[in-house]
C-alpha cells in the first residue's frame, strides 16, 4: 500500500504517528481488553481518556483556568445556533468573510437581531475587511468572526477591535496550527476534522462566566451549561473522536514539541508554496497578500479546463483532494498540521512539471 498526500480541506489527513497508535490500541486500549469504540462513556477508562485530552489541550493552548473546555457534537455548524442561543441578548455584530460566516449569519438572524458590520463579498471574499471600533453596533453583545476561511484562503492576522464586546471566533481550520492567546477571546469553537482529529466532535473553549445565561426554554443539548455541568457527557459523547483528538494532542506535545514548533512548520509549509506560486508564470493566488491563510491555499491557472486537467493528473500522481471549492474553482491545497513537508515538496515538484508541460 502506498499512502497518498491528502490535501483535503476536511476531513483532513491525520499524523501517521496517531494512526499507528490508534491501530496498536484498536483491540486493547489502555489495557482494557477492548477498543475505545466499545467502551462505556461512564467507565473509568474513558474518563481517563477524556481528562487527559482536556489537560493536554489546556497545556498546549495555555488555556486560563477561568475558561471551560466542552466537547460538543453537530460540527461547527451547530455552533452557528448555539452561540446566539447562549450569548445573544441584544444583538450580534458579524464580519462576513465567506461561506461559514454566511451560514452563521443565517442562523443568527433566526434567533435575534444581527448586523453584518463588514463584508468582502463584493470581491469574492479575497480579503479580510478591516473595521474600526466605531463600526460596532452600540448595543451588540459580541463580535463574531471566522478567523481562517477554509474555502477562500484568508486569515485574520490581527483580531478586530471589540472594546466593550465579547469576541467569538470560529477557529476550525487554524486551531493548533499556531500559538493562540486564548485570553483575547471569550468563546472559541472548532470542528475537529481539520487540525484536531476526525469528524464528530467540536471543541468549545468558553469563559466560565458566560455559561448559564441561556434562555430557559432552549433544548438541553443546545445549552453550554448542560455540557459544563455534566463534563460533556450529558448524553453519549463521540468517544472515539475524543480519543483521537487526545492522540493528536499527544503527538503535538511529545513528537512536535508544542505549538511554537508547529507554528514554525505551519509558516514554513505556506511560505514554500506561496513563494513558488508568486514566481510562477502559470499559477496565481487571488487573496490579498496580507490576508493569506497559512493552512488553506487556493490557486488557479486562469483556464477552467486546464484546472481540471491539473486536478486529474495530480490525483494520478498521488496528490489528492486538490480540487477547489465550487464557489472559487481552480485548486486548493490544505496544509494542516499532519501534512508532512515532503508533501509540500511533492506538490511543488508536480506543479513545476505541469507548468513546463502546459504553459503556452
FILOTOR-84255 format. One record per atom (N, C-alpha, C, O): x, y, z. Coordinates in pm, whole numbers, plus 50000, padded with zeros to 5 digits. Atoms other than C-alpha are relative to their C-alpha. Example, Ala and Ser with C-alpha at 12.3 -4.5 7.8 and 13.67 -1.06 7.14 Angstrom:
<atoms>
500894988150000
512304955050780
500905012050000
501945011850066
499184988149994
513674989450714
499235010950073
499745022050090
</atoms>
This chain:
<atoms>
500834988050000
500005000050000
500875012650000
501855013550074
499304987250004
501215034949913
499055010950045
497995012849985
500844989049952
499785064050110
500175012149909
501275015149862
499984988050083
498865094949912
500265012250088
500225011350211
499984987249930
499425131150006
498605006149988
498165009649879
501414996249996
495945142150111
499875014950034
500115018950148
500124985649981
495315179450065
498565004350027
498205015950005
501414997349974
491655177250165
499825010950105
500585011950201
500314989349904
490135207150345
499274994650123
499095002050220
500625006049883
488375183350583
498774991749962
497934996049884
499015006149912
488055156650693
501374999349933
501504996849813
498664998050053
491755160450654
500944988850043
500574979850119
499005010149965
494925139950682
500295000450150
500205010950215
499625001349859
495945127451025
501464995650007
501954989149915
498595004349988
499515122351152
500124984849999
499344977950064
499815014550003
500785087551075
500284994550139
499864983450172
499755004349862
502025085551435
498694997250072
498584987350145
501315001549935
498435089851551
499274987849946
498724980050024
500705011350060
497005064551306
500614986750045
499904977050072
499355012349955
499595038551404
499744997250146
499554985750186
500315001649858
498995044751774
498584994850017
498344985850098
501395004649993
495255040551722
499884985549953
499114977750007
499995013850050
495935008851523
500494990350108
499904979750128
499465008349894
498034994651806
498974997650111
498924986950171
500955000749887
495245001752056
498584996349956
497654996950037
501335002550052
492334991751834
499264989150078
498084990650111
500655011249931
491634958652011
500155000550151
499394994250224
499764999549855
493014967252352
500555013850036
501765016150031
499604986449966
493065003652457
500275001350148
499404998650231
499614997149861
494935011952777
499794988050091
499414989550208
500125012049918
494844975852896
498584996250037
498364988550130
501415002749966
491044974852894
499484987149939
498454981949980
500475011950068
490794944852664
498925002949897
498264993849848
501024996250099
488514964052430
500445012749927
501355019749970
499774987750075
488504991652172
499315011750069
498335009750141
500694988149949
487615027152270
498595000849943
497695005950008
501334999750062
484695023052030
499014991250074
497804992650055
500885008949923
483314996352266
499815004550144
498974999150216
500014995849859
483885014852593
498745007450039
498195015249962
501044991549943
481135028252810
500595013750031
501695014850085
499514986649968
481475065752838
499955002650150
500495012650197
500054998749854
480725060853208
501134992350069
501234992550192
498945008049941
483755038553258
501175008750044
501365019849995
498814992849953
486885049253444
501045001049888
501805010749882
499034999850110
488925040353134
499725011749906
500655018749865
500294988850089
487085065452916
500135013450074
500545023350014
499854987649923
487025091453193
501465004649998
501745016649990
498574996750005
490825089853195
500375005749863
501145015249854
499754995050135
490905094652816
499505014349987
500205022949933
500594986650008
488615124952843
500815010150081
501125020950033
499254990949912
490505140453135
501385003149942
501835014649947
498674998150057
493875135352966
499935009049877
500795017649858
500194991850119
492595150652642
499825014750038
500455023549980
500244986249955
491315181752822
501265006250058
501575017850031
498784994849937
494525185353022
501065003349897
501745013549908
499024997350107
496705182852711
499635012649923
500495020849892
500434988350074
494615208752528
500235012750082
500655022950028
499794988349914
494785232352825
501475003850005
501815015650004
498564997249997
498585228952840
500475005649867
501165015849863
499514996050132
499175231952466
499595014349965
500395022049913
500514986850037
497005262852423
500115010150115
499715021650101
499884991349883
497785277052769
498665006450033
498555018650049
501364995249974
494055279852837
499875003850147
500114995450234
500124995649860
493415300353153
498954991950077
498054986050018
500905007849915
491595284353446
498565004749996
497644997150027
501384994950002
488555306753401
499294997149868
498265003149839
500655004650122
487755290153067
499634985350015
500394977550072
500465013850001
485765257953030
500284993949863
500185000849761
499825007550124
486575231552766
498834990349987
498624981950074
501185008450023
483485214652621
500194991949872
500804996649776
500005008350120
483155186152372
498574998349953
497764991550017
501365000050053
480055190552159
499924991849871
500944987849815
500235006450128
478525173651856
499335010049906
499105021649943
500664991050095
476895188251547
500945008349916
500495016649837
499024992550079
480115201951399
500025014850032
499295019550120
499984985649984
480975238551374
498645006049966
498265016450020
501314995050042
477565242851209
499035001250117
498245010650121
500874999049882
475775235651537
500315012450082
499435018250145
499624988249923
477735264051694
499435012849940
499305022950010
500654988350059
476155288351447
498695003250072
498245014750073
501234998149922
473005283151656
500275000650150
499655008650221
499735000349856
474475275151998
500545013250051
500205017550161
499434987249957
476435307652014
498905010250028
498855015650138
501044990249969
473405330551977
499014995350106
498515003550184
500935004949898
471195308052189
500535002150141
499765003550236
499394998549869
473665311852475
500495014150030
500565018050147
499354987049978
475155346552424
499205012149951
499435023249998
500694988750062
472745367852221
498875005350088
497874998550111
501034993549917
470775391752441
499385011949927
498165013449925
500474988150071
470525423952237
500194998649849
499234998849773
499715001750142
472265419451903
501424994849983
502224994750077
498675005450031
475315404451732
500575007249879
499865010049782
499274994350114
477905420351503
500844988949936
501654982650003
499275010650071
479265396351239
500765006049883
500225014249808
499204996150115
482075402150991
499954988549900
500364977349932
500245010450099
481285382950673
501234998049911
501585006749832
498815003050079
484365366450521
499854987449917
500854982049868
500165011750086
482835337250335
498884990750041
497974994450114
501065009949988
480755305750339
499574997550144
498384996250173
500335004149863
480975298650710
499405011550080
498575009150168
500694988849934
480085333550829
498645002449936
497725006750005
501314998750064
477265334550571
499004990750068
497854994550092
500905009549933
475795303550734
499745004150145
498625002550195
500204995249863
476365317751082
499025011650003
498185012450093
500924988650008
474575349650980
498564995149983
497655000150048
501335005550025
471615329450852
499384994450128
498204996750156
500525005749876
471265310851183
499775010850105
498785010450178
500184989049906
471765342251391
498725007749973
497995011350066
501164991950035
469045360451202
498684993250038
497664999950054
501195007249954
466565333451301
499765002150148
498645000350197
500055000249853
467325339151667
500085013850064
499875014950185
499934986649942
467785376651714
500575010249905
500885007149790
499524988950081
468965409951586
501474997749964
502304994950051
498665003050050
472075405851371
500425010549899
499675013749807
499464990250094
474235431451192
501244994449931
502154989349997
498775002950074
476755424050917
500745013249991
500415021749909
499344987049989
479165451951003
501105002149896
501575013349877
499024999050109
481645444350723
499964987149921
499614976649974
500035011850087
481915420650428
500975001949885
501195013149837
499144999750119
484325411750149
499334992449885
500014988049792
500745007650101
481595395149940
500165006049861
500174998749762
499964993650132
481915420849661
501264996449923
501324998349801
498765004050066
485425408049586
500234985050019
501374980450026
499965014649983
484595370949630
500854995750119
501544985650115
499375003249870
486005371349985
501514997849990
502064988950053
498555001550019
489615375949876
500815008550097
502035009450083
499274992349900
490495398450170
499205000250130
498024996850132
500654998549869
489695404250538
499605014650017
500465023450014
500424986049980
487575435650592
500595005650129
500604998950232
499464993449881
489175460050835
498925009150059
498315017149987
501014991749935
486845476151088
500635008650108
501745006150154
499614991449889
487125503451348
499004998150113
497904992950094
500875001349884
485655504651695
498645006549975
497615001350018
501264992950023
483045529651577
499084992849901
497924996749886
500865007750090
481755504251321
499094990350077
498144985050022
500785009449921
480375482951605
498665006050040
498555018150060
501334995749958
476715484751699
500015002650150
500494994250226
499924996549858
476275502352037
499474989250095
500054987050201
500595009549906
474065475352189
500364985449969
499784976350027
499665013950034
475725444552034
500694993150118
501434999350194
499425008049892
476745416852272
501404995049964
502274994050050
498715005650039
479625403052070
500305002549853
499415005449773
499524999950137
481695404551754
500354985649963
501034978750038
499855013850043
481715371951560
500844999549873
500565006749777
499155001650118
484455361351314
500294985349973
500224976950063
499375012750037
485685331051125
501465003549974
501775010149875
498624994950004
489415335151182
500784995549877
501615003049825
499335005050122
490595313750890
498934994349910
498174985549950
501035004750091
488435308250585
500534988749913
501384990749827
499555012150067
488885272950456
499855000849849
500734996349775
500345000150142
487295279350116
500785010549922
501335007849816
499454988750074
488655313450019
501475002950034
502125010849965
498584998949970
492055311050188
500435013250061
501495018450028
499634987749929
492015341950410
500194997150149
499674987250201
499695002049859
493255345950767
500155013650069
500865022450020
499784988249917
492965372951033
501414999450057
501774989750124
498684999149938
496485383651127
499945008550127
500795007550214
500294992349878
495105408351383
498524998950028
497704999249936
501415001049963
491865404851574
499325013549984
499975023950003
500704987250018
489205431351506
499805007150134
499755000550237
500304992949875
488595458951764
498644995750054
497694993749978
501275004549942
485875448852008
499875004750147
499354997550232
500054994949863
486185470552317
498555000550050
497665005649982
501335000349943
483195465252541
499124988949947
497964987749987
500755011150059
482095434752339
500734986950026
501944986750047
499395013149999
482695397752363
500554997249860
500085002949761
499475004450129
484775381852086
499774985049986
500254977150067
500295014050030
483525349051939
500694996549869
500565003849771
499235003550120
485735331051687
499894985349965
500044976550050
499955013450058
485415300551467
501444997549956
501935003949863
498605003150030
488925285751462
500154986149938
501224980149945
500015013950047
488005253051292
501204996449914
501754985449928
498945003850094
490695254551022
501365005850033
502285005049951
498654995249963
493555270951210
500384996550143
501534998850183
499675003249861
493345258851571
501154990050005
501214980649926
498825008549975
496575242451694
501085001049893
502104994249902
498964998150101
498485253851384
500975011050040
502005013049975
499194988949953
499945283051578
499665002750146
498684997450199
500324996049862
500085298051925
498815009649998
498685018049909
501204991849990
496835314352032
499885005550141
499944997950238
500224993849869
496335339052316
498524999050031
497735007749994
501415002949973
493075324452441
499335011350078
498135013750064
500574989549917
492605353252685
499435011749919
498675019849972
500534989250085
491875376552390
498614996849946
497955005449887
501305004450048
488735356652309
499094997050119
499554994650230
500975003949897
485565350052503
499434986249971
499064978950063
500435013550038
484485319352309
500694996449870
500705004149774
499375005950119
486395297952059
499314986749975
499054979250069
500455013550032
484965268351876
500724995049876
501185002849793
499295005950113
486495244151629
499524985849976
499584977450066
500245013950039
485285213551444
501344992949990
502324998749943
498715007049987
487955186951490
500594995449868
501794992949860
499625007850117
488095173551136
501025006549907
501255001449797
498994993650084
490725197351000
501394998950063
502344994649998
498684999949936
493555200251254
500074991950129
501164990050183
500015005949867
492485181551565
499724985150003
500084978350099
500375014049996
491205147251467
498954997049896
498825004449798
501055003450096
488335130151284
498745008150023
498595014850125
501294993449986
484875144251225
499214993550114
499374981750144
500895005649897
482335140151504
500025007350131
499085006150210
499934992449876
483475162651786
500395014449968
501215016949879
499684985850011
483595200451817
500445004950137
499755002750236
499474994849874
485695217052084
499545014450018
499665022649926
500404986349964
484315248152256
500825004250121
500854997150222
499234994249889
486555269552478
499315013150036
499335022549957
500874988849968
484405294452664
500265004850143
500494996850233
499864994449865
484745317752961
498884994550089
497714994450051
500955006449911
483065301553258
498845009250038
497715004650056
501074991049958
481115332853349
498985002849891
498005009949914
500994998750108
479335331553012
499054988149994
498084988249918
500835012149998
477845297653087
498865001750100
499055006850211
501144999849908
474385295153239
499065011649981
498205014150066
500864988350023
472725325753086
499064998049882
498425007549837
500905002750113
470795308752804
498555000850047
498264999250166
501424999749966
467035312252792
499554986350048
500054976050001
500415012549936
465245285952997
499334990249904
499324978249929
500785008950087
463245272352705
500824993949887
500254987649798
499235006050109
466165261852483
500264985250032
500364981650149
499735014249976
466805224452436
501294997950079
502255005550065
498865002549911
469245209652687
501324998649925
502345003749970
498765002350072
471775199052426
500485012249922
501535011549857
499554987650062
471985234652292
500455010250105
500745021750072
499624991449888
472855249252634
501394996250048
501614984750087
498635003049956
476555251752723
500034995250145
500914987550184
500045004049859
475585247453088
499834984950014
500384978850106
500215014649996
474445211853016
501334992649985
501574982850055
498705006450022
477915202852889
500945002650117
501644993550162
499114996549889
479755221253166
499644992350127
500524987750199
500455006649876
477655205553444
500164984949994
500154978350098
499945014650015
478005170453302
501294995249935
501354984249880
498705003750054
481645170053190
499884995549855
500544985949813
500255003050142
480435169352827
499434986149978
499534980649868
500565013550013
478675136152897
498554999350047
498144989650111
501435000349972
475025145552940
499354988849920
498524981349971
500355011650082
474425121652651
501304993149962
502384997650001
498785007150039
476855096652500
500825009049907
500345012749799
499174991250084
479705117852362
500614992149885
500534979849885
499295006950109
481635109652041
501334994550053
502395000450031
498875005249923
484015087752240
501264998049916
502355002349955
498805003050078
486315076151962
500625012649942
501845013749934
499464987550053
486635110751811
500785007550107
501835013350079
499284993449889
487625124752152
501334992950027
502354999450050
498775007949983
490165096652192
501035003849893
502215005449923
499084996550109
491655105251851
500545014250017
501715016749990
499514986449971
491835142251940
501094999350106
502115006150095
499005001649895
493715131652252
501334995249945
502394999749989
498765005050061
496245112652039
500685010949918
501915012049920
499424988950077
496715142751809
500695009850095
501775014950066
499414990949902
497365164352115
501284994150059
502245001350084
498795006649951
499855138752245
501125001249897
502265004049933
499024998450109
501625139451907
500565014249995
501765016149982
499554986050001
501755177351912
500935003050118
501935009950104
499264997049878
503075177952267
501324992650006
502354998550039
498835008549978
505545149152262
500874998149876
502094996849887
499245002550123
506565144651899
500425012949931
501535013849878
499704987250066
506405180351764
500705009750094
501605017050052
499374991049903
507325199052080
499175012250035
499685022050089
500884989049962
504305221552122
499655009249885
500115007349772
500544991450106
502595249251930
501015010149946
500865014749833
498974991250053
505655271551899
500714993249883
500974999549780
499345007650107
507325244351691
499034997749883
499424998549767
500975002150108
504125237051499
499775012749921
499595012249799
500154987250070
503755273951417
501125002049898
500885006849787
498874998950094
507225273451258
499774991249877
500014995549764
500265009150111
506265243351047
498865005249913
498925004349790
501144994550073
502945259550950
500455011149907
500085011449790
499514988750080
504685291150830
500924995149888
500885000249776
499045005050099
507395271450650
499274993549883
499594996149767
500775006550106
504925249950456
499355010449909
499455009649787
500714989850077
502875280250350
500965008349916
500685011149799
499044991650073
505915300950252
500544993049877
500684999249771
499495007650115
507265273450026
499035000549884
499425003049770
500995000550107
504025270949831
499695013949945
499615015649823
500274986450048
503265308349816
501165005449916
500955011949814
498844995050073
506805316149705
500044994549857
500345001749762
500015005850134
506515291949416
498875005949915
499095009649800
501154994550075
503025304149313
500295014249952
499995017749838
499774985850034
504135340549319
501015002049888
500955012049816
499034998550109
507065334649082
499614992249875
500274993049772
500445008250112
505145311048856
499385008549889
498805019049914
500634993450114
504035321448508
498634994049970
497894999249887
501275006950027
501055297548518
498975001750111
497795003750084
500935000049887
499555298448868
499915013750066
500855021750062
500154987849919
498185326749076
499114997350119
498274988250117
500835000649880
496645331349419
499235013150010
499835023850007
500814987850008
493725355949433
499925008150128
499345019050128
500204993849869
493995365349802
500995011550023
502155010649985
499124988949961
495375398649927
501144994450085
500904987050180
498845006449936
498915390250041
499995001350151
500384991950221
499984998149854
498495404850390
498964991650072
499014990250194
501095007749938
495405382950448
500054985349963
499074978149986
499925013950043
496645349750312
499994990150117
500634992350220
500035010949903
495865318250507
501314992349998
501984991349895
498835008749992
498715296450629
499624985449978
500494977049954
500425014050005
496615264750610
499184996349877
499124984649841
500825002950118
494345267850304
500405009349887
500195021449894
499404991950106
495935279549981
499354997049866
499664986949804
500595001950133
493775283449668
500925005449892
501665015049914
499254994850113
495405287849329
499314995749871
498614985649868
500655002750128
494265288648965
501015001849887
502065008149904
499194997750119
495745286948619
499385010949913
500055016549827
500714990550083
493145310448472
499244993549887
498565000349810
500685007750104
491805283048244
499294988350069
499954979450123
500785010149926
488985261248386
500314985949953
500394976750035
499695013350052
489795231948157
501394995450045
501604983750075
498655003349955
493475233448250
500004996750148
500744988050193
500145003249857
492505233948617
499514985650018
500034978450103
500525013749991
490505201748566
501094989949966
501224979550031
498905008850039
493475185948391
501024998950112
501544988150140
499055000049889
495735196148679
499524990750111
500274982250160
500545008149891
493445180348940
500054985249966
500414976950050
500005014050042
493135148048739
501414994150002
501634983250055
498635005450006
496865143948679
500674999950137
501464991050167
499464999949864
497745153749036
499484988050077
500234981550151
500595011549933
495355127149164
500704987149958
500984978450041
499295011950051
497045101348943
501414999150055
501994988350063
498644999649945
500375112349091
500024998450151
501074999650214
500065001949855
499175106049446
499865012750081
500115012850201
500254987249933
498385142449527
498505002549990
498015007649890
501465000950013
494685140349610
499275011350071
499825018150158
500904990149940
491795163349701
500505014449982
500465022450076
499504986650031
493265194149533
498975008649926
499245020349897
501024992350071
490055204949359
499495011250091
499175008950207
500494988649923
488975239649473
498524999150026
497814991549960
501434999649969
485585246749625
499245005449879
499765013649803
500794996350120
482805251149368
499795015149989
499575020049878
500224985550006
482415288149462
501265007749961
501205019749934
498734993650035
486075295249385
500584994249872
501135001449789
499405006850115
487135269349128
501484997850020
502024999850129
498565002249991
490715260749050
500384989150096
499704978850106
499455009749908
492735242449309
500125006050141
500085018250160
499784995549862
493215244049684
500834989550072
500464977750075
499165008949920
495975228849894
499805003550147
500115014650191
500154997949856
495115224950261
501214993950070
501434981850065
498745004049936
498345223450460
499824999850151
500385008150223
500255001049856
497135212650801
501204993750071
502184989850008
498875004449918
499355200951085
500594986749955
501814984849961
499525013550031
499575164950965
500664999049862
501244988649830
499365000550132
500785174050614
501515000550016
502045010550065
498544999849987
504465164250603
500625009749900
500045012549795
499304990850090
506945188050446
500254993349864
500265000049761
499785007350125
507605160850187
498805001549906
498965001749784
501194998350081
504005165250069
500005013449927
499555014249813
499924986850062
504575202150000
501034999949888
500785005249779
498975001050105
507785194949809
499484992149880
499744995649765
500545008250109
505975167949609
498995008049917
498965006749795
500984991850072
503175192249520
500715010349912
500355012149796
499284989950078
505595219349410
500724993849881
500744999549772
499345006950112
507575194449200
499004996849889
499294998449771
501035003050100
504365183749030
499555012749929
499365012749807
500434987350059
503305219948975
501025005049899
500655010249793
498954996050095
506655227448810
499934991849872
500024997249762
500085009050115
506345197348583
498785003449914
498875004149792
501234996750072
502765206148491
500115013449928
499635015149816
499814986950061
503705242248425
500854998849874
500535004749771
499085001550115
506535232148194
499284993449882
499514997049767
500675007550106
504275208348001
498815007549939
498425004749825
501244993950043
501265231547972
500035014949975
499055020749929
499914985650021
502505267147957
500175003049852
501134998649788
499974997050143
501765280647612
501155009249966
501345012849850
</atoms>
